[in-house]
Amino acid sequence: MADPATYRPAPGSIPESPGVYRFRDPGGRVIYVGKAKSLRQRLGSYFTDFAGLHPRTQTMLTTAASVDWTVVGTEVEALQLEYSWIKEYDPRFNVKYRDDKSYPYLAVTMGEDFPRVQVLRGAKRKGTRYFGPYSHAWAIRETVDLLLRVFPVRTCSAGVFKRAGQIGRPCLLGYIDKCSAPCVGRVTPEEHRAIAEDFCDFMAGNSGRFIKRLEREMREAAAAEEFERAARLRDDVQALQRALEKQAVVLGESIDCDVIALAEDALEAAVQVFYVRGGRIRGRRGWVVDKVEDATTGQLVELFLLQIYGEAAIPKEILVPAAPPDGEAVVELLSEQRGARVDLRVPQRGDKKSLMETVERNAKEALAQHRLRRASDLTTRSLALQEIADALGLDQAPLRVECYDVSHMQGSDVVASMVVFEDGLARKSEYRRFSIRSADGDVASIHEVIRRRFKRYLEERAVTGELDAADGEGGVDQDGREPGAGMPIDPETGRPRKFAYPPNLVVVDGGPAQAAAAQRALDELGVDDVAVCGLAKRLEEVWLPGDDQPVILPRTSEGLYLLQRVRDEAHRFAIAYHRSKRSKGLKESALDGVPGLGPARRQALLRHFGSVKRLRDAGPQEICQVPGIGPATAEAIVAALRGDRPAGDDGPAGDDRA
């Protein structure tokens, strides 16, 4: 690992002009490319406070051995040069978008003498017009099958086309009028090209003129009593209308735009793009990106625009979830590439905002599917567990991992969750949730929940006389009980139902303080065979009890990815219990008997005060500040709550629940 001070540029040697810089490793290979409005200010930030940099940036600096730069005249030139260098050098520390799968396109080979309609994937070819991308190839084939009755373009391969010409007989599509059969001379090359151009115009969104033309010809045929031709034209109109119905109308007919949305976590981001042409969704496409650098949503959008639209067709309007940091320069560059003005907008309301929300839901689903594919791989899970064992210095891979998280609202209704992963997969029947009695902060809550969980385990082990007996299938409906209050009995075996069995690793959501609290609870109980670590959310650092420095797992580590999944699941489970407890606490209170106080007003009271306890401590004047609550209702609420139970008593803390 190199010391950044060894290749730091001399003071005053870096110009203040805009430009692009490159970090290189000892072998001279470019590992990072960046741009800056002021090279001196940007490069200086890398070397002034190394300890304050993001861990990924620190890794890049210690991997590099030199840095150089190129001065440009404007920010637009900096964007162009940055894009070209990223494309040329493929730096390992730059964000790179990759398709989450290969999307099919509807292609028309206008560069051939007899254009052909076909489904294509992969790199685009010169002289071919593309429409899409589509989600599935069968969606393209359905559309083409409908349109061939109106636009009988050739769809056969070169071999079939040549063979038909040799024998003088067209294929089946030629006989059923779904191909104009240029192979046998039914139409001239010029007539067939005109049909292909009409097909492309319809797919590009100019559908109205074709439908109007067919309807006019249908009326003329009916007036001339050519009823068979009129019926055929009627069927053609219906075929075009069905093809249009398969493409949802979302915006005005004159709107052409791309709608971009992102879903991201600490390590990855999923990007979805919906292509809207003529107000209809013509296709969509998705990418997944590794966040190898600390980038905001706006920066991810800027990198996406530069990388994807460097070669793709640019629409006149692009809707994005967040504005890029150098928005004006990006717009100028895209407009220059398109040859016309490009509008880059963040929708705030209306149909475009609704469509953006739809695309965002698709991005979240794509990220979830990507995570699922990763988690379902046995080899990947085994690698993740081994990486965790190596990083934490464990003797063996942690086959059972328990993670704990605390949830509350300003110190009220404090709850905790325990989730269990075995062999890298969630085991939901072993999940537990806790009502916390102490209200002294997250550290004290972590100490309490760890102590309660393992004290229960020790008591059950003493009863059964077993160390690691088979666990019972608790499920989400099992009734837990307080330590020392007796064990729940399994109705099938008649034996005490166990509080599962001890994990190999306990993970707590938090930093060194939370990890130390969990370790202290285990030490107090004499449990010395369970490892403990904390996962801090801000920088995804892994903290071991008593260590001054965190364990930094590599960004691409499967072990870090697994720890994040475990932590996020504990967070989700804790929040769900906290919300249900708040709702139940309000519903089961004496508020149900207050005249004129319905569910909407009860929810308004909860939102205003945060908990039933705070509402109980409030006076009538404070309660009257809630919209919809009058003086008489406020007096009734105070009387009902203070008559329900003594002030300051928030009811029983609740048992451990599954």
C-alpha positions in Angstrom: 0.0 0.0 0.0 1.4 3.4 -1.0 1.5 6.5 1.2 -0.4 9.3 -0.6 2.1 11.7 0.7 4.8 10.2 -1.5 3.1 11.3 -4.7 1.3 14.4 -3.5 1.8 17.2 -6.1 3.9 20.1 -4.9 2.1 23.1 -3.5 1.1 25.6 -6.2 1.8 23.2 -9.0 -1.9 22.3 -9.5 -3.8 24.9 -11.7 -7.1 26.3 -10.6 -8.7 25.7 -14.0 -11.3 23.1 -14.8 -10.0 19.8 -15.9 -9.8 16.0 -15.6 -7.4 14.0 -13.4 -6.2 10.4 -13.4 -4.9 8.3 -10.5 -2.5 5.5 -11.6 -1.3 2.4 -9.8 2.5 1.5 -9.6 2.1 -0.3 -12.9 0.9 2.9 -14.6 -2.7 1.6 -15.0 -5.4 4.2 -14.6 -7.6 3.3 -11.5 -9.7 6.4 -11.2 -10.8 9.3 -13.4 -12.5 12.4 -12.1 -13.3 16.0 -13.2 -13.3 19.2 -11.3 -14.3 22.9 -11.8 -11.0 23.7 -9.9 -8.3 21.1 -10.1 -6.4 22.6 -7.2 -9.3 22.6 -4.9 -10.5 19.1 -5.9 -7.1 17.4 -5.8 -6.2 19.2 -2.6 -9.1 17.6 -0.8 -7.6 14.1 -1.4 -4.4 14.9 0.5 -5.3 17.4 3.2 -7.3 15.1 5.6 -6.7 11.5 4.8 -8.4 10.2 8.0 -11.6 12.1 7.2 -12.1 10.6 3.7 -14.5 7.8 3.0 -13.0 4.3 3.4 -13.4 3.6 -0.3 -11.6 6.8 -1.2 -8.8 5.9 1.2 -8.4 2.5 -0.5 -8.2 4.2 -3.9 -5.5 6.6 -2.6 -3.4 3.9 -1.0 -3.7 1.8 -4.2 -2.5 4.7 -6.4 1.1 5.7 -6.9 0.8 8.8 -9.0 -1.7 11.4 -10.2 -1.8 13.6 -13.4 -4.3 16.0 -14.9 -5.3 17.7 -18.1 -6.6 21.3 -18.2 -9.6 22.1 -20.3 -11.5 25.3 -21.2 -15.0 24.6 -19.9 -16.9 22.3 -17.7 -18.6 20.8 -20.8 -15.1 19.9 -22.1 -14.3 18.3 -18.7 -17.4 16.1 -18.9 -16.5 15.0 -22.5 -13.0 14.2 -21.6 -14.0 12.4 -18.4 -16.4 10.2 -20.3 -13.9 9.4 -23.0 -11.2 8.4 -20.5 -13.6 6.3 -18.4 -14.6 4.5 -21.6 -10.9 4.1 -22.7 -9.3 3.0 -19.4 -12.2 1.3 -17.6 -10.9 2.4 -14.2 -11.6 0.0 -11.3 -12.6 2.7 -8.8 -15.1 4.5 -11.1 -18.8 3.8 -11.0 -19.7 1.6 -14.0 -23.2 0.8 -15.1 -23.9 -2.7 -16.4 -27.2 -4.2 -17.7 -29.0 -6.3 -15.2 -30.0 -8.4 -18.1 -29.9 -8.4 -21.9 -33.0 -6.6 -23.2 -34.4 -7.4 -26.7 -35.1 -4.8 -29.3 -37.4 -4.7 -32.3 -35.0 -4.1 -35.2 -35.6 -3.1 -38.8 -32.5 -3.7 -41.0 -33.0 -0.6 -43.3 -29.4 -1.0 -44.5 -30.3 -4.1 -46.5 -31.8 -4.1 -50.0 -34.9 -5.8 -48.6 -35.3 -4.6 -45.0 -36.2 -7.3 -42.4 -38.0 -7.1 -39.1 -36.4 -9.2 -36.3 -35.6 -9.4 -32.6 -32.1 -8.4 -31.7 -30.0 -8.2 -28.5 -26.5 -6.9 -27.8 -24.6 -4.2 -29.6 -26.4 -2.1 -32.1 -25.6 -2.4 -35.8 -25.1 0.4 -38.3 -28.0 0.9 -40.8 -30.6 -0.7 -38.5 -33.5 1.1 -36.8 -34.2 0.0 -33.2 -37.4 0.2 -31.2 -37.6 -0.6 -27.5 -36.1 -2.1 -25.5 -38.9 -4.5 -24.5 -39.1 -6.6 -21.3 -39.6 -9.9 -23.2 -39.0 -11.2 -26.7 -42.5 -12.6 -26.9 -43.9 -9.0 -26.4 -42.1 -8.0 -29.6 -43.4 -11.0 -31.5 -47.0 -10.3 -30.5 -46.7 -6.7 -31.7 -45.1 -7.7 -35.0 -47.7 -10.4 -35.6 -50.4 -7.8 -35.3 -48.7 -5.2 -37.5 -47.7 -7.6 -40.3 -51.3 -7.6 -41.6 -51.0 -3.9 -42.3 -47.3 -3.7 -43.0 -46.3 -7.0 -44.6 -42.5 -6.6 -44.2 -40.1 -9.4 -44.7 -39.2 -11.3 -41.4 -37.4 -14.3 -42.8 -33.7 -15.0 -42.5 -31.2 -14.6 -45.4 -31.2 -18.3 -46.1 -34.9 -18.7 -46.3 -35.2 -15.5 -48.4 -32.6 -16.8 -50.9 -34.1 -20.3 -51.1 -37.6 -18.9 -51.8 -36.2 -16.8 -54.7 -34.5 -19.9 -56.1 -37.6 -22.1 -56.2 -40.0 -19.2 -57.1 -42.4 -20.0 -54.2 -42.8 -17.8 -51.1 -43.0 -19.0 -47.5 -46.2 -19.5 -45.5 -46.3 -15.8 -44.5 -46.4 -14.9 -48.1 -49.4 -17.1 -48.7 -51.4 -15.7 -45.7 -50.6 -12.1 -46.7 -48.3 -11.4 -43.7 -45.4 -10.8 -46.0 -45.3 -8.9 -49.3 -43.1 -11.6 -50.7 -40.3 -9.5 -52.4 -38.4 -12.8 -52.7 -40.6 -13.8 -55.7 -41.1 -10.3 -57.1 -44.7 -9.6 -55.8 -43.4 -6.1 -54.9 -40.4 -4.2 -56.2 -37.5 -3.3 -53.8 -38.8 0.3 -53.7 -42.3 -0.7 -52.8 -41.0 -3.1 -50.0 -38.8 -0.3 -48.6 -41.8 2.0 -48.5 -43.7 -0.6 -46.5 -40.7 -0.9 -44.1 -40.5 2.8 -43.7 -44.3 3.0 -42.9 -43.7 0.2 -40.3 -40.9 2.3 -38.7 -43.1 5.4 -38.7 -45.9 3.6 -36.9 -43.5 2.2 -34.3 -41.9 5.7 -33.9 -45.3 7.0 -32.7 -46.8 8.4 -36.0 -49.8 6.0 -35.7 -52.7 8.4 -36.1 -52.2 9.0 -39.9 -52.2 5.2 -40.7 -55.4 4.5 -38.7 -57.1 7.5 -40.3 -56.0 6.4 -43.8 -57.3 2.9 -43.3 -60.6 4.2 -41.9 -61.0 6.5 -45.0 -60.2 3.6 -47.4 -62.7 1.4 -45.4 -65.5 4.0 -45.8 -64.7 4.4 -49.5 -64.8 0.6 -50.1 -68.1 0.3 -48.2 -69.6 3.2 -50.3 -68.4 1.3 -53.5 -70.1 -1.8 -52.1 -66.7 -3.6 -51.9 -67.7 -5.2 -48.7 -64.9 -7.8 -48.5 -62.2 -5.2 -48.9 -64.0 -3.0 -46.3 -64.1 -5.9 -43.9 -60.4 -6.6 -44.4 -59.6 -2.9 -43.8 -61.7 -2.9 -40.7 -59.7 -5.9 -39.4 -56.5 -4.0 -40.2 -57.7 -1.0 -38.2 -58.5 -3.2 -35.2 -55.0 -4.9 -35.5 -53.3 -1.5 -35.3 -55.5 -0.4 -32.4 -54.7 -3.7 -30.5 -51.0 -3.0 -31.0 -51.4 0.4 -29.6 -53.4 -0.9 -26.6 -50.4 -3.1 -25.6 -48.4 0.1 -25.0 -49.9 2.1 -22.1 -50.7 5.7 -22.6 -49.1 7.7 -19.7 -48.5 11.2 -21.0 -49.7 13.5 -23.8 -49.4 12.2 -27.4 -46.7 14.8 -28.2 -44.4 13.9 -25.3 -41.2 12.0 -26.0 -39.1 11.5 -22.9 -37.0 9.0 -20.9 -37.9 8.5 -17.2 -35.0 7.5 -15.0 -35.3 6.3 -11.3 -32.9 4.7 -8.9 -33.0 2.5 -5.8 -29.9 2.2 -3.8 -28.2 0.9 -0.7 -24.7 1.4 0.6 -23.0 -0.9 -1.9 -25.2 -1.0 -5.0 -27.8 0.9 -7.0 -30.4 -0.3 -9.5 -31.4 2.0 -12.3 -34.6 1.7 -14.4 -35.5 3.7 -17.5 -38.9 3.9 -19.1 -38.9 5.0 -22.7 -42.0 7.1 -23.5 -42.6 8.0 -27.2 -45.8 9.7 -28.3 -47.0 9.5 -24.8 -46.8 5.7 -24.7 -44.4 3.5 -22.8 -42.5 1.8 -25.7 -40.1 -0.1 -23.5 -37.9 -0.2 -20.4 -34.3 -1.1 -19.5 -32.4 -1.7 -16.3 -28.9 -1.5 -14.9 -27.2 -2.4 -11.7 -24.1 -0.5 -10.5 -21.5 -1.1 -7.8 -21.0 2.0 -5.7 -17.2 1.9 -5.7 -17.1 5.5 -4.7 -19.1 7.6 -2.3 -21.6 9.1 -4.6 -24.9 11.0 -4.0 -28.1 10.3 -6.0 -27.4 13.4 -8.1 -23.8 12.2 -8.9 -25.1 8.7 -9.8 -27.6 10.4 -12.2 -24.8 12.5 -13.8 -22.6 9.4 -14.3 -25.5 7.5 -15.8 -26.4 10.2 -18.2 -22.8 10.5 -19.4 -22.2 6.7 -19.8 -25.6 5.7 -21.2 -26.3 8.6 -23.6 -22.7 8.6 -24.9 -23.9 6.2 -27.6 -27.7 5.9 -27.2 -30.3 8.1 -28.9 -31.1 11.2 -26.7 -34.8 12.3 -26.3 -35.8 15.9 -26.1 -36.8 15.5 -22.4 -35.2 13.4 -19.6 -36.9 13.1 -16.2 -34.5 12.2 -13.3 -35.0 11.7 -9.6 -32.3 14.3 -8.6 -30.5 17.0 -10.4 -26.8 16.4 -11.2 -24.3 18.6 -9.5 -23.2 20.1 -12.8 -26.6 20.1 -14.3 -26.1 23.0 -16.8 -22.9 21.5 -18.2 -24.7 18.1 -18.5 -27.6 19.7 -20.4 -25.2 21.6 -22.7 -23.3 18.4 -23.5 -26.4 16.3 -24.2 -27.9 19.1 -26.3 -24.7 19.3 -28.3 -24.8 15.5 -28.9 -28.5 15.5 -29.9 -28.2 18.6 -32.1 -31.2 20.2 -30.3 -32.2 21.4 -26.9 -32.5 18.7 -24.2 -34.6 19.4 -21.1 -33.4 17.7 -17.9 -36.1 17.9 -15.1 -37.0 16.6 -11.7 -40.8 16.1 -11.8 -42.6 17.6 -8.8 -46.3 16.9 -9.5 -48.8 15.6 -12.0 -48.6 12.7 -14.4 -44.9 12.9 -14.8 -44.4 12.6 -11.0 -46.7 9.6 -10.9 -44.8 7.9 -13.7 -41.5 8.6 -11.9 -42.9 6.9 -8.8 -43.9 3.9 -11.0 -40.4 3.7 -12.4 -38.9 4.0 -8.9 -41.0 1.0 -7.7 -39.6 -1.0 -10.7 -36.1 0.0 -9.6 -36.7 -1.2 -6.1 -38.0 -4.5 -7.3 -35.0 -4.9 -9.6 -32.6 -4.3 -6.7 -34.6 -6.7 -4.5 -34.4 -9.4 -7.3 -30.7 -8.7 -7.7 -30.2 -9.3 -3.9 -32.3 -12.4 -4.0 -30.2 -13.9 -6.9 -27.1 -13.2 -4.8 -28.5 -14.7 -1.6 -29.8 -17.8 -3.3 -26.3 -18.9 -4.4 -24.9 -21.5 -2.0 -21.3 -20.9 -3.1 -21.7 -17.1 -2.5 -23.3 -17.7 1.0 -20.4 -20.0 2.0 -17.9 -17.4 0.8 -19.7 -14.7 2.8 -19.7 -16.7 6.0 -16.0 -17.5 5.6 -15.1 -13.9 4.9 -16.9 -12.9 8.1 -15.0 -15.5 10.1 -11.7 -14.4 8.7 -12.4 -10.7 9.3 -13.5 -11.2 12.9 -10.9 -13.8 13.7 -13.4 -16.6 14.4 -12.4 -20.3 14.6 -15.2 -21.3 12.2 -17.8 -19.8 9.9 -20.8 -18.4 11.9 -23.5 -20.7 10.7 -26.0 -19.1 12.9 -26.1 -15.3 13.2 -28.4 -13.2 15.3 -28.9 -9.5 14.8 -30.5 -7.0 17.2 -31.9 -3.6 16.5 -33.8 -1.0 18.7 -36.7 1.1 17.5 -38.5 3.9 19.3 -40.0 7.4 18.8 -38.2 10.0 20.9 -37.6 7.5 23.7 -41.2 6.2 23.9 -42.5 2.8 23.0 -39.0 1.3 22.9 -38.8 -2.1 21.3 -36.1 -4.4 20.0 -35.9 -7.1 17.4 -33.9 -10.3 17.0 -33.6 -11.8 13.6 -31.8 -15.1 12.8 -29.9 -16.1 9.7 -28.7 -19.7 9.4 -26.3 -20.7 6.6 -26.8 -17.2 5.2 -30.6 -17.5 4.9 -33.3 -15.9 7.1 -35.0 -18.2 9.5 -38.2 -16.3 10.3 -39.6 -18.9 12.7 -36.7 -18.0 15.1 -37.4 -14.2 15.0 -38.1 -12.6 18.4 -39.2 -9.2 19.5 -38.9 -7.4 22.8 -40.6 -4.6 24.7 -37.8 -2.7 26.4 -38.3 -1.6 30.0 -35.3 0.7 30.4 -35.5 4.1 28.6 -31.9 5.1 29.0 -31.0 5.1 25.3 -30.0 2.6 22.6 -26.9 1.4 24.4 -28.9 0.5 27.6 -31.6 -1.1 25.4 -29.1 -3.3 23.6 -27.6 -4.4 27.0 -31.1 -5.3 28.2 -32.2 -7.2 25.2 -29.0 -9.3 25.0 -29.1 -10.0 28.7 -32.8 -11.1 28.6 -32.3 -13.3 25.5 -29.2 -15.1 26.9 -30.5 -15.3 30.4 -33.6 -17.1 29.0 -31.3 -19.4 27.1 -29.3 -20.3 30.2 -32.5 -21.0 32.2 -33.9 -23.3 29.4 -30.6 -25.1 29.1 -30.6 -25.7 32.9 -34.1 -27.2 32.6 -33.4 -29.5 29.7 -29.8 -30.3 30.6 -28.8 -29.9 27.0 -26.4 -27.5 25.4 -27.6 -27.4 21.8 -30.8 -29.5 21.7 -33.0 -29.3 18.7 -35.0 -26.1 18.7 -38.7 -25.9 18.7 -40.7 -24.3 15.8 -41.8 -21.2 17.6 -43.2 -19.2 14.7 -44.7 -15.8 15.0 -47.6 -16.9 17.2 -45.6 -18.5 20.0 -46.1 -16.9 23.5 -42.8 -16.1 25.1 -42.5 -15.5 28.8 -40.3 -13.5 31.1 -37.1 -15.2 32.5 -37.9 -17.1 35.7 -41.7 -17.0 35.1 -41.8 -20.6 33.8 -41.2 -22.1 30.4 -43.9 -22.4 27.6 -44.8 -26.0 27.0 -44.7 -27.6 23.5 -48.2 -29.1 23.1 -46.8 -31.9 20.9 -43.9 -33.1 23.1 -45.0 -31.9 26.5 -41.5 -30.6 27.0 -40.5 -27.0 27.6 -40.2 -25.1 24.4 -36.7 -23.7 23.9 -35.7 -20.1 23.2 -33.8 -21.5 20.2 -30.1 -22.1 20.7 -27.1 -19.9 21.0 -25.7 -18.2 17.9 -22.1 -18.3 16.7 -22.2 -14.5 16.1 -24.3 -11.6 17.6 -24.5 -8.5 15.4 -25.9 -5.3 16.8 -26.9 -2.3 14.8 -24.5 0.4 15.9 -20.9 1.3 16.6 -18.4 0.6 19.4 -20.8 1.6 22.2 -23.5 -0.9 21.2 -21.0 -3.6 20.6 -19.4 -3.1 24.0 -22.9 -3.1 25.7 -23.7 -6.5 24.1 -20.4 -7.9 25.1 -20.8 -6.6 28.7 -24.2 -8.4 28.9 -22.7 -11.7 27.8 -19.8 -11.3 30.3 -22.2 -10.7 33.1 -24.0 -14.0 32.3 -20.8 -15.9 31.8 -21.4 -16.6 28.1 -17.9 -16.8 26.5 -18.5 -18.8 23.4 -20.5 -16.2 21.3 -18.7 -13.6 19.2 -20.0 -10.0 19.1 -19.7 -7.2 16.6 -21.5 -4.0 15.7 -22.3 -2.7 12.2 -22.3 1.1 12.0 -24.6 2.3 9.3 -22.9 5.5 8.3 -19.7 4.0 6.8 -20.6 0.3 7.1 -17.8 -0.3 9.6 -17.6 -3.5 11.6 -16.7 -2.8 15.3 -15.4 -5.4 17.7 -15.8 -4.9 21.5 -12.8 -3.2 23.0 -11.1 -2.3 19.6 -10.2 1.3 18.9 -10.4 0.9 15.1 -13.1 -0.7 13.1 -12.7 -3.7 10.7 -13.2 -2.5 7.2 -14.4 -5.2 4.9 -13.8 -4.7 1.2 -16.6 -3.0 -0.8 -17.0 -6.1 -2.9 -17.0 -8.4 0.1 -19.8 -10.9 0.2 -19.4 -11.0 3.9 -20.2 -7.3 4.2 -23.2 -7.8 1.9 -24.5 -10.6 4.2 -24.0 -8.4 7.3 -25.9 -5.6 5.7 -28.8 -7.9 4.8 -29.0 -9.2 8.4 -28.9 -5.7 9.8 -31.5 -4.3 7.4 -33.8 -7.2 8.2 -33.5 -6.6 11.9 -34.2 -2.9 11.3 -37.3 -3.8 9.3 -38.6 -6.2 11.9 -38.1 -3.7 14.8 -39.9 -0.9 13.0 -42.8 -3.2 12.2 -43.2 -4.1 15.8 -42.8 -0.5 17.0 -45.6 0.7 14.6 -47.9 -2.1 15.6 -47.3 -1.4 19.3 -48.0 2.3 18.9 -51.2 1.6 17.0 -52.3 -1.1 19.5 -51.5 1.1 22.5 -53.8 3.8 21.1 -56.6 1.5 20.0 -56.7 -0.4 23.4 -56.8 2.8 25.4 -59.9 4.4 26.9 -60.0 6.7 23.9 -62.3 4.1 22.3 -65.1 5.3 24.6 -64.8 9.0 24.0 -67.8 10.3 22.1 -67.0 11.8 18.7 -63.4 10.5 18.6 -63.1 8.3 15.6 -60.0 6.5 14.1 -58.9 9.6 12.1 -58.8 11.8 15.2 -57.1 9.1 17.2 -54.4 8.9 14.6 -54.1 12.7 14.6 -53.5 12.6 18.3 -50.9 9.9 18.0 -49.0 11.8 15.3 -49.1 15.0 17.3 -48.0 13.6 20.7 -46.0 10.6 19.5 -47.3 8.2 22.2 -50.2 7.5 24.5 -48.0 8.3 27.5 -47.3 11.8 26.3 -51.0 12.3 25.4 -51.9 11.2 29.0 -49.5 13.8 30.5 -50.9 16.6 28.3 -53.6 19.1 29.4 -56.8 20.1 27.7 -55.2 23.2 26.2 -52.4 21.2 24.6 -54.9 18.6 23.2 -57.0 21.4 21.7 -54.0 22.3 19.4 -54.7 19.1 17.4 -56.8 19.9 14.4 -60.4 18.7 14.9 -60.3 18.5 18.7 -62.5 21.0 20.5 -62.5 21.9 24.2 -65.3 19.5 25.2 -63.6 16.6 23.4 -60.2 17.5 25.0 -61.8 17.4 28.5 -63.3 14.0 27.7 -60.0 12.7 26.5 -58.2 13.8 29.7 -60.9 12.3 31.9 -60.9 9.0 30.0 -57.1 8.6 30.0 -56.5 9.7 33.6 -59.4 7.5 34.8 -58.0 4.6 32.8 -54.8 4.1 34.8 -52.6 6.2 37.1 -50.6 8.9 35.4 -47.0 7.7 34.6 -48.1 4.1 34.4 -47.7 2.9 30.7 -49.0 -0.6 31.4 -47.0 -3.8 31.5 -43.8 -3.9 29.5 -44.9 -6.9 27.6 -43.4 -10.3 27.1 -40.8 -11.4 24.6 -42.8 -12.1 21.5 -42.1 -14.0 18.3 
